[in-house]
């Protein structure tokens, strides 16, 4: 099959797909939807309420469940957010099972929920699921319900593909891409920057400790995903040199990252890709990070240096050398390795193959 495709893009029901993004997954889905639309495909995005109105969005949750008093009093009753998300995907997948083959040429699941994966065999259209995280029990369970190759898997990095290989023997690696025009090259400056969701697995407190040891000011930016963690581990480290600047829109964040001498990236989990790395490189800002997950796939010695995981002291020792790396080499690495165009073209090619 050739020509424009009708694509259902399944996104997060928890966070809207709009700026400022809740995280890398939301930023990725927004970029992919826009890039596919620019290529002439008809993209319908199934996403949380409040998503970007410039996209063709069908809001999730489609319907909220109306639960009886008896059901709500059951000891196994989960919280309302869990139930709403579960019901949203259940309704969506039942709708796609009924008429997805008539409405779409391909369904691309970018959610982290188990139902779009578990119910994929019922959809009369090819289904692609992108593996955005290391293995989780919910997704592993969903995969094990499949008796045939009813889902085509992609992974955002070689590291992620390898982690899933015991259950997913073959997944195509299509790395996340960014629009380098939206992350322009900056001139750098005297401060360091850390950006991302402020949660324990991203380790911003370790970035603050490393910056302090190196004697460098640090700007922290991103949504506070775990208020207790922020209050206990991050807020006590803030002062005139280590500052939290808030959850910034993309343009303001790009300006902040481009004005930094280096970006600190401090994953405490096996980072499946690391969109903040690509964003920093696009801004010409070299990266100093922990050698965890896929960071080593993105960075070269010309644009970034890596320390052992969890070692803020070792990270601090690499900061000065990182700030001396060539900013043009960082920008070129982003253009060659982290291209949104390359990502969108590869997904479009896969869709065409499956639709045929």
Secondary structure as UniProt FT lines:
FT   STRAND          6..10
FT   HELIX           24..38
FT   TURN            39..40
FT   STRAND          42..48
FT   TURN            49..50
FT   TURN            53..54
FT   STRAND          57..60
FT   HELIX           69..72
FT   TURN            75..76
FT   HELIX           80..103
FT   STRAND          106..109
FT   HELIX           115..118
FT   HELIX           120..122
FT   STRAND          126..131
FT   HELIX           137..143
FT   TURN            144..145
FT   STRAND          151..155
FT   HELIX           158..164
FT   TURN            165..167
FT   STRAND          172..173
FT   TURN            180..182
FT   STRAND          192..195
FT   HELIX           200..202
FT   HELIX           204..214
FT   STRAND          218..221
FT   HELIX           227..229
FT   HELIX           230..234
FT   HELIX           235..237
FT   STRAND          242..246
FT   HELIX           250..258
FT   STRAND          262..265
FT   HELIX           275..282
FT   TURN            283..284
FT   STRAND          287..290
FT   TURN            293..294
FT   HELIX           295..298
FT   TURN            301..303
FT   STRAND          304..307
FT   TURN            309..310
FT   HELIX           312..323
FT   HELIX           327..337
FT   HELIX           340..355
//
